[in-house]
Amino acid sequence: MDIDHLIEEQIDYYRNRAVEYDETSRPVYDSLARYWNELVAALDRFQPRGEVLEIASGTGTWTAELLRHAAHVTALDSSSEMHEQARAKLDDDPRVRFVHADVFSWKPDSQCDVVFFANWLSHVPPRRFDNFWQTVGSALRPAGRVFFIDELRDAWREDVVAAGETPVVHRSLRDGRRFRVVKVFRAPRDVESRFLQLGWQAHVHPTGPFFWADGRQAS
Ligand code: SAM
């Protein structure tokens, strides 16, 4: 499988999905709301203060939560359409700097206190996992911290994940167009032990079909 093409298709999918993302990213009757509240509470306890980099910031839903603590948020996403949605949602908050980039080829131009991402790690192809964490590490100041949120399993979709080295699902837009998207469900223990091998200490906390994790580079 050509990972570069898959990454491009995934970028294209989210560019085209941006206008419908908020309406289609949760079940109609949000049976998952109590887990969402737990994730927000965990982020509040973590206190993402100072300069925060948010990777794959999307329509800005989590950017708004970060801004309750952060001095500034750099919101990186490969979709200018997502940024447009976020700008409107955040009322052009001057504390937010939008960076339009593919994180797999992006190099940080400064260092921050916290790196955050939600619903992103499961879209990182296994073959890009280590490089992705190198990028996260180079974006952080010494003693910088990381916080991330994702699904442990299918939270509410009926995705059929094609097994293989790079697990892939097919996602459709409202107009019927279909795209391939990487979707990797990682077990908490696997994530923690992989992190240790890469020089990170992270604790993964499951809540319903989701997890949140906090960590830092081992000194
Ligand atoms: N974090 C947001 C949230 O939880 O609502 C959005 C999550 S959405 C599942 C994934 C986001 O990743 C989309 O906004 C998409 O544009 C972005 N994305 C996809 N591929 C990317 C890449 N290679 N580099 C940076 N962002 C990417």
Boltz pocket constraint, residues with backbone or C-beta under 6 A from the ligand:
constraints:
  - pocket:
      binder: B
      contacts: [[A, 7], [A, 10], [A, 11], [A, 14], [A, 15], [A, 55], [A, 56], [A, 57], [A, 58], [A, 59], [A, 60], [A, 61], [A, 62], [A, 76], [A, 77], [A, 78], [A, 79], [A, 82], [A, 101], [A, 102], [A, 103], [A, 104], [A, 117], [A, 118], [A, 119], [A, 120]]
      max_distance: 6.0
